[in-house]
């Protein structure tokens, strides 16, 4: 379960980085 949390955080930061590089996705979409 803890590994799953870290996995989700890693995915979140990867998506956040790509969204920062290519701002086509509204950031609030990442939080829902």
N, C-alpha and C positions, 0 to 999 in steps of 0.2 A: 504493500500500500504506500509506504514512504517512497519506494522506487517509482511508483506510478506518479506521485506528486512531483518528483524531480523531473520525470519524463515530460509531464505536462508543462512544467515551468520552462524546460528546455525548448519545447515546441512553441510556447508563447513568446519567448525571447527571439527565436528564429523568425517567427511570423512578424514580430514587432520590428526586427531589423529590416526585413524585406519591405515592410510597409513604409519604413522610414526612407528607404532607398527609392522605392517606387510608390509614391503616395496616391495610389488608386483606390485603396480600401480605406473607408472611414475608420478612425481608430476605435470609435465606440463599438464597432462591429466585432473587434477582437475581444471585447470584454463580455460579450453576451454568449 
